[in-house]
Every structure is written in C-alpha cells, then in structure tokens.
Amino acid sequence: MRSIKVLVCLFLVIFLGCSKNDNKTEEPESQVHDDYLNQEDNEFLESISIPTPVLEELLGANGYPLARISNGQSSVAKLKEIMIDSMIKKGWQLCSEKTNKIYPNEGDNKPEHKGLVYSYGQRDYTKRLFPTAGNALHKKYAVYGTDCSGLMINLLNHIGINISTDATTSNFETMLNSTLEKKQSLNWRVFIQERMPEEEMKVGDLILWPTKHIGMVTIQKNKTKGIIQSNGDPKPANQAQQDKNIGLKRGIHFISLKDAIHGKGYWGTHYKILRLIEAGDTIKGGLIFYLDKTGKHGLVSAPIDQASNIKIPLIYTTGTSTDTGTGMANTRAMVAALGIGNNPASICDQLSLNGFDDWFLPSKDELSLMHSRLHAIGVGNFASDEYCSSSDINSDAIWCFSFKLGYSYKGLKYGAYDRYYNTYHVRAVRKF
C-alpha cells in the first residue's frame, strides 16, 4: 500500500510539473527586428556625437534653416520649404532637451534621465512608456523617448505627413512614398540617391542606412553638417549597457554627418538619401518635371531657353517617338539626319550646362509635361510662345507645343507650303 502511495505522489509531482512547464510562456530573449544597432554600432555613433548647436547657427538671415527658402521660388515651392523648415526646428528642439530638460525619477523602473532617450519600438515620446520591443532588460524601464524610425515618423507627422507607425528602416522609403501619394494636396515625391556626395546633400534630407538607421540632415553657418537622430541598443548585454541607452550620447541628439558617411564598413558604403521633392525643384542640373516610380530616375528641364526664332529644316527624321522617355533617342536621330548646326536637336545635343553635357530636345509628351508641371506653376521662365519637340511627323511638320494656349499641335517647318515665318523656341532637358 505504501508503495502505491509513493507511486501516486510521484505521478502527481511529474504530472503537475509538466503541466506547469507546458503552460509557462517564457519571454523571448529578444524581439529585435529592423532599426537594430548593436554595441559596436552604438560605440561608433557615440564617438561621432556632437553638441546641439544653438538654433541661430542653423538659421539664415530670413529666419529659416540654411539653404531652404530663397527669393524667386514659387508659392508652391515655398510652402514645401516652410514645412521642411518646421520639421528641422522641431528636431532641433527635441535634441536640445539633452542639455535643458530632466525627466525625474517616478519610482520603480521609471528612472531619471536627461532629454529624450532611446526606447526601441516606442512611437510616442511625450509619454513615459515601456519599450515595445527589445530584450527583457531593455523593456524593463519606462522612459520618454523613441528609436530612429520613431523620431522620423514624429517629425513627418509634425508637418502633416502621417506616415504609418509601422515604418522602419526596411520599408521607410516605400511607406513614405505611399503616404505622399495619398496626400494629393501636396504633390510631393521621394527622390532617392544612393551614396550622394556630402556637398550635394540639403537641409531636411533623410539619410537612411537600410535595416539599421535613419536621421535628418542639418547644416550650420560654418558649413558643418549634422544628423538629427536617435540611437541605442535594443539588446543590452548588461545593466551598464542599458544605462547607456538613457545617457547623453544615446537617444535623440546630433551626430556628425561627415564622420557618419565616412565610417568603416556598412556606414560608409550603404547609405542613401531620401529627399522630399516636387515639380520645379532644382536637382541634377535642372528643374525636375518627371520622376519614375523607383524615385531614382527622372527628367529635368534647363532653367532657361537655349534659343528662340529657330528654323527647322525641311528634312524628315524617321523613327522618332512622341512618348515620355524617348527624347534622347529622338535627338540623336535628328542630329544624324540634320547634322551639327543651328537646328533644335543640335543646339540641345551640343549644350553644356550646370556641369552636364548630356542634354537633348524633349519629345512631344515630355514637352507637354514641362508645360503642365513647370510653366503652369510659374516655374521655368518659359515664353508664352511656341516650342518645338524632337517628335517628327514628316518633311513638312513636327510636333510642337504652344505655351501660350496650352496644347500640342503640328507645327510647320521653315518654308513648308511656302511659309517662311515658322520659327520656335528651344528648351533642353536631360535624364538622370
């Protein structure tokens, strides 16, 4: 009997023990996905941290951040610049908390910290919250802060671009473009360039290291460029590493742009620039009027006419197209047919302007886009007159566009049907 009791007790111990273990849900050691900076990454970013500049160092005489607002911009362009300026000033304000604001200790696991600190997955920096991701040690402490993507989401939200809180460094460019497509009142797009030279970067550009980090470019009066960002380790190995996450060189603060893009390995080779642009912005030597779906390629117009009162010879160039994207091929065909000289195709083909020598005469559809996306908003210094395209029709006519009346038409070449007064303006374009 005693043996039976022992066996029953042993059975109950094993059964209850197994049941307890079966029902136990252990927290994963880590919930780390995108925006992950390891200890080595953070040591690098700490080494290039820079003090928050005084706001006046970021502003021009007009009170706006440097290199943004200028005379001669259209009212539409100025609206975009004003919104970006507001975003920069908000970023500066958040960074400045590192030197002028202390969040007091509020009890267990709610430590005192200076400024806005690193909190992985947190999106609302205005509340003391526990990180939504990371390992158990990181998620143990409730703080005021956010991570790199969270900071950019908040800055964009500040100017009415309500990008999803699910945006991370893996999908940021896609989600940003998707958000802008829905906000049609702005008509903005995202231009993307990998490894853009530092001298070409502008205030308000987003600098992205895919899957790892993102920040926003600033510039000071002394030409020093910085990055507004938030860094930290979502998987601290010990308490000392977690304490760094609420220190002065982690969380929302400035780092040096020059040092960041010249860092070893991934930092110096895998960054890309995301720039908010709209038709009429100056980029790649001209005024942008077309950007493809990748955000990496498009068309720009020269800022001024290359000629006026130009005659088009009574020669037919075969094989030209009216489509967007065919202007360069059309131009080459016309130069081959008409030769180098005082004709529209040759004038554009021989042009060297703003550091580029690959200009061409736009096709019919490209010329139409220049009217609707540049001239219609008062950008480009176009004449209210006739412009010729590179889309040929026959020996007597070529596709042209009236910038006065706003439509394409079959323009007669010089001397066609004994008419010796048909002349046109010429405006070159280039693709990037």
C-alpha positions as CSV (number, residue, x, y, z in Angstrom):
1,M,0.0,0.0,0.0
2,R,2.8,2.3,0.9
3,S,4.4,1.6,-2.5
4,I,1.2,2.6,-4.3
5,K,1.0,5.9,-2.3
6,V,4.6,6.7,-3.3
7,L,3.9,6.0,-6.9
8,V,0.8,8.1,-6.9
9,C,2.7,11.0,-5.3
10,L,5.5,10.6,-7.8
11,F,3.0,10.6,-10.7
12,L,1.3,13.8,-9.3
13,V,4.6,15.6,-9.0
14,I,5.6,14.7,-12.5
15,F,2.2,15.5,-14.0
16,L,1.8,18.8,-12.2
17,G,5.4,19.7,-13.0
18,C,4.9,19.0,-16.7
19,S,1.6,20.9,-16.7
20,K,3.2,23.9,-15.1
21,N,6.0,23.9,-17.7
22,D,3.6,23.3,-20.6
23,N,1.6,26.4,-19.5
24,K,4.6,28.6,-18.9
25,T,5.3,31.2,-21.6
26,E,8.8,32.4,-21.5
27,E,9.5,35.8,-22.8
28,P,11.9,35.7,-25.8
29,E,15.4,36.8,-25.0
30,S,14.9,39.4,-27.7
31,Q,12.4,40.9,-30.1
32,V,14.7,42.7,-32.4
33,H,13.9,43.2,-36.0
34,D,14.6,46.4,-38.0
35,D,16.4,49.5,-36.8
36,Y,18.9,47.3,-35.0
37,L,22.1,48.9,-33.8
38,N,24.5,46.6,-31.9
39,Q,27.0,47.5,-29.3
40,E,29.7,48.2,-32.0
41,D,27.3,50.4,-34.0
42,N,26.5,52.4,-30.9
43,E,30.1,52.9,-29.9
44,F,30.7,54.3,-33.3
45,L,27.8,56.7,-33.1
46,E,28.8,57.8,-29.6
47,S,32.2,58.6,-30.9
48,I,30.8,61.0,-33.6
49,S,28.2,62.6,-31.3
50,I,28.3,66.4,-31.5
51,P,26.8,69.1,-29.2
52,T,23.4,70.5,-30.1
53,P,24.2,73.8,-31.9
54,V,22.4,77.0,-30.9
55,L,19.4,77.4,-33.1
56,E,20.8,80.6,-34.6
57,E,23.6,78.6,-36.2
58,L,21.1,76.6,-38.2
59,L,19.1,79.7,-39.4
60,G,19.7,82.2,-42.3
61,A,19.0,85.9,-42.1
62,N,15.4,85.2,-43.1
63,G,14.9,83.1,-40.0
64,Y,14.6,79.8,-41.9
65,P,17.1,76.9,-41.8
66,L,20.0,77.5,-44.1
67,A,19.8,76.7,-47.9
68,R,16.0,76.3,-47.9
69,I,13.9,79.5,-48.6
70,S,15.2,81.8,-51.4
71,N,13.8,84.6,-53.4
72,G,12.3,83.6,-56.8
73,Q,10.7,80.4,-55.6
74,S,7.1,79.7,-56.5
75,S,4.5,79.9,-53.7
76,V,4.0,76.2,-54.0
77,A,7.8,75.6,-53.6
78,K,7.9,78.0,-50.6
79,L,5.1,76.0,-48.9
80,K,7.2,72.8,-49.0
81,E,10.3,74.6,-47.8
82,I,8.4,76.2,-44.9
83,M,7.1,72.8,-43.9
84,I,10.5,71.2,-44.0
85,D,11.9,74.1,-42.0
86,S,9.3,73.5,-39.4
87,M,10.4,69.9,-39.2
88,I,14.1,70.9,-38.8
89,K,13.2,73.3,-35.9
90,K,11.2,70.6,-34.2
91,G,14.1,68.2,-34.5
92,W,16.4,70.7,-33.0
93,Q,14.0,71.3,-30.1
94,L,13.9,67.6,-29.3
95,C,17.7,67.3,-29.4
96,S,18.1,70.4,-27.2
97,E,16.4,68.6,-24.4
98,K,19.6,66.7,-23.7
99,T,21.0,69.9,-22.3
100,N,18.0,71.6,-20.8
101,K,15.4,69.1,-19.6
102,I,15.5,66.4,-16.8
103,Y,12.8,63.9,-16.5
104,P,12.6,63.0,-12.8
105,N,12.6,59.5,-11.2
106,E,9.0,58.3,-10.9
107,G,9.5,55.1,-8.9
108,D,10.3,51.6,-9.8
109,N,11.8,51.1,-13.3
110,K,11.0,54.7,-14.2
111,P,14.5,56.3,-13.9
112,E,15.6,59.9,-14.1
113,H,17.1,60.8,-17.4
114,K,18.2,63.9,-19.3
115,G,16.4,64.6,-22.5
116,L,14.6,62.1,-24.8
117,V,16.3,58.7,-24.6
118,Y,16.4,55.5,-26.6
119,S,13.3,53.3,-26.5
120,Y,13.1,50.6,-29.1
121,G,9.7,50.5,-30.9
122,Q,8.3,53.4,-28.9
123,R,6.5,56.0,-31.0
124,D,5.0,58.4,-28.5
125,Y,7.9,60.3,-26.9
126,T,5.5,62.6,-25.0
127,K,4.6,59.8,-22.5
128,R,6.7,57.6,-20.2
129,L,6.3,54.2,-21.7
130,F,8.0,50.8,-21.7
131,P,9.7,49.9,-25.0
132,T,7.5,47.7,-27.2
133,A,10.4,45.6,-28.4
134,G,14.0,44.6,-27.5
135,N,15.2,42.2,-24.8
136,A,13.8,41.8,-21.3
137,L,16.4,44.2,-19.8
138,H,15.6,46.9,-22.3
139,K,11.9,46.6,-21.9
140,K,12.2,46.7,-18.1
141,Y,12.3,50.5,-18.0
142,A,9.7,53.1,-18.8
143,V,11.1,56.3,-20.4
144,Y,10.4,59.3,-22.5
145,G,12.0,58.5,-25.9
146,T,11.9,56.7,-29.2
147,D,14.1,55.0,-31.7
148,C,15.4,56.3,-35.1
149,S,12.4,55.5,-37.2
150,G,10.1,56.7,-34.4
151,L,11.8,60.1,-34.4
152,M,11.5,60.5,-38.2
153,I,7.8,59.4,-38.0
154,N,7.1,62.1,-35.4
155,L,9.0,64.8,-37.4
156,L,7.0,64.0,-40.5
157,N,3.7,63.9,-38.5
158,H,4.6,67.3,-37.2
159,I,4.1,68.8,-40.7
160,G,1.1,66.7,-41.6
161,I,2.7,63.8,-43.3
162,N,1.2,61.0,-41.3
163,I,3.4,58.1,-42.2
164,S,2.4,54.7,-40.5
165,T,3.9,54.0,-37.1
166,D,4.9,50.6,-38.6
167,A,7.5,52.3,-40.7
168,T,11.1,51.1,-40.1
169,T,14.4,51.4,-41.8
170,S,13.5,48.4,-44.1
171,N,10.3,49.9,-45.5
172,F,10.6,53.7,-44.8
173,E,11.0,54.9,-48.4
174,T,8.1,52.7,-49.6
175,M,5.8,53.8,-46.8
176,L,6.8,57.5,-47.2
177,N,6.0,57.4,-50.9
178,S,2.7,55.6,-50.3
179,T,1.7,58.3,-47.7
180,L,2.6,61.1,-50.1
181,E,0.6,59.5,-52.9
182,K,-2.5,59.6,-50.7
183,K,-1.9,63.2,-49.7
184,Q,-2.5,64.6,-53.2
185,S,-2.8,68.2,-52.0
186,L,1.0,68.3,-51.6
187,N,2.0,66.5,-54.9
188,W,5.4,65.6,-53.3
189,R,7.5,62.6,-54.2
190,V,10.6,61.0,-52.7
191,F,13.8,61.3,-54.7
192,I,16.3,58.6,-53.8
193,Q,20.1,58.6,-54.4
194,E,22.5,56.1,-53.0
195,R,25.8,57.4,-51.6
196,M,25.1,61.0,-52.5
197,P,28.2,63.2,-52.1
198,E,28.1,65.3,-48.9
199,E,28.3,68.5,-50.8
200,E,25.0,67.7,-52.7
201,M,23.0,66.9,-49.5
202,K,20.4,69.5,-48.4
203,V,18.9,70.5,-45.1
204,G,15.9,68.3,-44.5
205,D,17.2,65.3,-46.5
206,L,16.6,62.0,-44.7
207,I,19.7,59.8,-44.6
208,L,19.0,56.1,-44.5
209,W,21.0,53.0,-43.7
210,P,18.5,50.2,-44.7
211,T,17.6,47.9,-41.8
212,K,19.9,49.8,-39.5
213,H,19.4,53.6,-39.0
214,I,17.8,56.8,-40.3
215,G,18.2,60.5,-39.5
216,M,17.7,64.0,-40.9
217,V,20.4,66.3,-42.4
218,T,21.1,69.8,-41.0
219,I,23.7,72.4,-41.8
220,Q,25.3,75.2,-39.8
221,K,26.6,78.6,-40.8
222,N,30.1,77.3,-40.7
223,K,29.0,74.6,-43.3
224,T,29.2,71.8,-40.8
225,K,26.6,69.2,-41.5
226,G,24.9,67.2,-38.8
227,I,22.3,64.5,-38.4
228,I,19.3,64.6,-36.1
229,Q,18.8,61.0,-34.9
230,S,18.1,58.6,-32.1
231,N,20.4,55.7,-31.4
232,G,20.7,52.9,-28.8
233,D,20.9,49.2,-28.2
234,P,17.7,47.2,-28.0
235,K,19.5,44.2,-26.8
236,P,21.8,45.4,-24.0
237,A,24.0,42.7,-22.6
238,N,24.1,44.0,-19.1
239,Q,22.8,46.9,-16.9
240,A,25.8,49.1,-17.8
241,Q,24.8,48.9,-21.5
242,Q,21.1,49.6,-20.7
243,D,22.2,52.6,-18.6
244,K,23.9,54.0,-21.7
245,N,20.6,53.9,-23.5
246,I,19.4,56.7,-21.2
247,G,22.7,58.6,-21.3
248,L,23.7,61.8,-23.1
249,K,25.1,60.1,-26.2
250,R,22.1,57.9,-27.0
251,G,18.5,58.8,-27.7
252,I,17.7,62.0,-29.6
253,H,20.8,64.1,-30.3
254,F,23.1,65.3,-33.1
255,I,25.9,63.3,-34.7
256,S,28.4,64.4,-37.4
257,L,27.3,63.7,-40.9
258,K,30.8,63.7,-42.3
259,D,32.0,61.2,-39.8
260,A,28.9,59.0,-40.3
261,I,29.3,58.6,-44.1
262,H,33.0,58.1,-43.8
263,G,32.6,55.4,-41.2
264,K,34.1,51.9,-41.8
265,G,32.1,49.2,-43.5
266,Y,28.4,49.5,-43.8
267,W,28.2,53.1,-42.6
268,G,30.4,54.4,-45.4
269,T,29.0,52.3,-48.2
270,H,25.3,51.6,-47.7
271,Y,23.6,54.9,-47.0
272,K,21.1,56.6,-49.3
273,I,19.4,60.0,-49.3
274,L,15.6,60.4,-49.4
275,R,14.6,63.9,-50.5
276,L,11.1,65.3,-50.5
277,I,10.7,67.0,-53.9
278,E,8.0,68.4,-56.2
279,A,7.9,69.6,-59.7
280,G,10.1,72.7,-60.2
281,D,12.7,71.8,-57.6
282,T,16.3,72.2,-58.8
283,I,18.2,68.8,-59.0
284,K,20.7,67.2,-61.3
285,G,21.4,70.4,-63.2
286,G,17.8,71.5,-63.9
287,L,14.2,71.8,-62.9
288,I,12.6,68.4,-62.2
289,F,9.3,67.7,-64.0
290,Y,9.2,63.9,-64.1
291,L,10.2,61.2,-61.6
292,D,9.7,57.5,-62.2
293,K,8.2,55.0,-59.7
294,T,11.6,54.0,-58.3
295,G,12.3,57.6,-57.2
296,K,15.8,57.2,-58.7
297,H,15.4,58.3,-62.3
298,G,13.6,61.3,-63.9
299,L,13.8,64.3,-66.2
300,V,14.8,67.8,-65.6
301,S,14.4,70.9,-67.8
302,A,17.1,73.5,-68.4
303,P,16.2,76.6,-66.4
304,I,16.3,78.9,-69.4
305,D,15.7,78.7,-73.2
306,Q,18.6,77.7,-75.3
307,A,17.4,79.5,-78.4
308,S,14.4,81.4,-79.9
309,N,13.4,82.1,-83.5
310,I,15.0,78.8,-84.6
311,K,14.1,77.3,-88.0
312,I,13.5,73.6,-88.6
313,P,14.8,72.4,-91.9
314,L,12.5,70.6,-94.4
315,I,14.1,67.2,-93.6
316,Y,12.2,64.2,-92.2
317,T,13.8,62.2,-89.4
318,T,12.3,58.7,-89.4
319,G,11.7,56.6,-86.3
320,T,11.1,59.2,-83.7
321,S,8.5,58.8,-80.9
322,T,6.2,61.0,-79.0
323,D,6.5,59.1,-75.7
324,T,8.0,60.2,-72.4
325,G,11.5,58.8,-72.2
326,T,12.3,58.9,-75.9
327,G,13.6,62.4,-76.3
328,M,17.3,61.4,-76.2
329,A,16.9,58.8,-78.9
330,N,14.9,61.2,-81.0
331,T,17.5,63.9,-80.6
332,R,20.3,61.5,-81.7
333,A,18.3,60.5,-84.8
334,M,17.7,64.1,-85.7
335,V,21.3,65.1,-85.3
336,A,22.2,62.2,-87.6
337,A,19.7,63.5,-90.1
338,L,20.2,67.2,-89.8
339,G,23.9,67.4,-88.8
340,I,25.5,69.7,-86.3
341,G,24.5,73.3,-86.7
342,N,21.8,75.8,-85.9
343,N,18.9,73.4,-85.6
344,P,17.0,72.5,-82.4
345,A,18.3,69.0,-81.9
346,S,21.9,70.0,-82.4
347,I,21.6,73.0,-80.1
348,C,20.5,70.7,-77.3
349,D,22.9,67.9,-78.1
350,Q,25.9,70.3,-78.0
351,L,24.8,72.0,-74.8
352,S,27.0,72.0,-71.7
353,L,25.2,73.5,-68.7
354,N,25.4,73.2,-64.9
355,G,28.1,70.6,-65.1
356,F,26.2,68.3,-67.5
357,D,26.7,67.7,-71.3
358,D,24.0,65.1,-71.9
359,W,21.1,67.4,-72.8
360,F,18.6,66.7,-75.5
361,L,15.5,68.1,-77.2
362,P,12.3,66.8,-75.5
363,S,9.7,64.6,-77.1
364,K,6.1,65.7,-77.7
365,D,4.9,64.2,-74.4
366,E,7.9,65.4,-72.4
367,L,7.3,68.9,-73.7
368,S,3.7,68.7,-72.6
369,L,4.8,67.7,-69.1
370,M,7.1,70.7,-68.9
371,H,4.1,72.9,-69.6
372,S,1.7,71.3,-67.1
373,R,4.3,70.7,-64.3
374,L,6.6,73.7,-64.6
375,H,5.1,76.6,-66.7
376,A,1.6,76.1,-65.1
377,I,3.0,76.8,-61.6
378,G,5.1,79.8,-62.8
379,V,8.4,77.9,-62.8
380,G,11.0,77.8,-65.7
381,N,11.0,81.2,-67.3
382,F,9.1,79.8,-70.4
383,A,8.0,82.3,-73.0
384,S,4.2,82.4,-73.9
385,D,5.2,81.2,-77.3
386,E,5.8,78.1,-79.4
387,Y,8.3,75.3,-78.5
388,C,9.4,72.5,-80.8
389,S,9.8,68.9,-79.8
390,S,12.0,66.1,-81.1
391,S,9.0,64.1,-82.3
392,D,9.0,64.4,-86.1
393,I,5.9,63.9,-88.3
394,N,7.1,64.3,-91.9
395,S,9.2,66.6,-94.1
396,D,6.8,69.5,-93.6
397,A,5.7,69.2,-89.9
398,I,6.9,68.4,-86.4
399,W,5.1,68.2,-83.1
400,C,5.2,71.5,-81.2
401,F,3.6,72.9,-78.1
402,S,2.0,76.3,-77.6
403,F,2.9,77.5,-74.1
404,K,0.5,80.4,-74.6
405,L,-2.5,78.2,-75.5
406,G,-1.5,75.0,-73.7
407,Y,-1.8,72.3,-76.3
408,S,0.3,70.3,-78.8
409,Y,-0.1,70.9,-82.5
410,K,1.5,70.0,-85.8
411,G,4.0,72.8,-86.4
412,L,5.2,73.6,-89.9
413,K,8.8,73.5,-90.7
414,Y,10.5,76.6,-92.1
415,G,9.5,77.0,-95.8
416,A,6.7,74.3,-95.7
417,Y,4.0,75.3,-98.2
418,D,6.0,78.4,-99.0
419,R,5.6,79.7,-95.4
420,Y,8.9,81.3,-94.3
421,Y,8.0,82.6,-90.9
422,N,7.7,79.4,-88.8
423,T,10.3,79.6,-86.0
424,Y,10.3,78.2,-82.5
425,H,11.8,78.4,-79.0
426,V,14.2,75.6,-77.9
427,R,14.4,74.2,-74.3
428,A,16.7,71.3,-73.5
429,V,16.2,68.5,-71.0
430,R,18.3,65.7,-69.5
431,K,17.6,62.5,-67.7
432,F,19.2,61.1,-64.6
